């Protein structure tokens, strides 16, 4: 399986999708604003990532505005918040075979590009 959860309105996500040649590599794209992630999809991501916290973005504008930076969040909280508000998912999240790539750091993007180029998850 090759699937990338992204936000089409995010210029960084658009740049990464273009850089890794996601369409050409036949990765299934899911715009999480137009098609919200399901609890099952999130649970699958968590299984690969090891925790919901690894999938959670503290850079989301609502993180501070909701006062979450002052709270001790649990795994249950992270799951609930990501399902309620798509901006809390660290983007993009790509699943290639049994590997998961989370976020937009240079190292993650390079690793994703190599996995897609290797044809993993075909």
N, C-alpha and C positions, 0 to 999 in steps of 0.2 A: 504494500500500500504506500502510495505517495500522496500525502495530503498536507495542505498548508492553510492554517487558520490565520486570517489577516484582516486588516481594515482598509478598504479601498479608498477611503478619504485621507489616509495617512501617507504623506509623501515619502517618508522613510520606508514604509512597507512596500510602496510601489517601486521604489528604487531597488530594494532587495529582490523583489520578484523578478525584475528585469535582469538584475545582475546574475542571479542563479539560473536564469532561463527556465523559470517554472512552467510556463505554458508549453515551450518546446520539449521539455522533459516529461510532459504529460502528467504533471502533478495536479491533483484535484484541488481547486481553490474554493475556500469557503469564506465569504465576507461576513464576519461575525456581527456586523451591524444589521445587515439585510437578513441573514439567516443565523440567529443566535445559536450558540453551542448548547447541545443537550447535556443533561446530567451524565448520560452514558459516555458521551464524547469526552467530557471533562474527567470522568473517572478513568477512562483509558489513558488520557494524558498524564494523570497523576500516577498511574501504575508505572509508566515509563520514566517519569521525572522523579519519582520517589516521594513527592509531597505536593500539596496544593500551594504551599508557600513558594516553591520554586517557579510556579506558574503565575504568581501574583505580582502585579506591578505597583510599586510604591511611588512611581512617577505620575500616576494618574492624578488629574486635577482634584478629583473627589476625595482622594486619600487624605489630604490635609483638611479640606473643607468639611469633611464629615468627622473630623477629629480622630481619625483612626491612628494617626501617628502617636497619639497619647495613650492608646489602648494596647493591651497584651492580647494579640489575636491568636486563636487556635486554628488547627487544621479545618475544623468544622466552619469557623468564621470565614476563612479564606475561600472555601468551596462555595458557601452561601453568597458571598460578595461577588465572586466571579460570575456566578449564574445570574445574579440580579443585575449586574452592571458590566457590560462588555468591556468597558475601558479598563477594568481591573485585570484583564488577561494580558500578560506580558507578550508583546507581539513582535514579529510573527512567531507562531508555533508551527513547526513542521514535523511531520512524522514520516520517516522513510524506513520502510521495513520495520525493524524493532528498535530503531533509534529515534530519539526525540531531540529537536533543536529548538531552544527557547530564547527569544530575544533578538536583538539586532547588533550585538557586538561584532567586531571584525572577525574574531576567532570563530564565533558561532556561524556567521555567514559563510566563511571559508569552509568549515566542516560540512555545512549543508550542501554547498556547491560540489564538494568532492563526493559526497554520498549520492547526489543526483547524477553526477557524471559517471559514477561507477555502476549505475543502473540498479542499485539496491532497491528492493521493494517493488520490482516490476511485476 
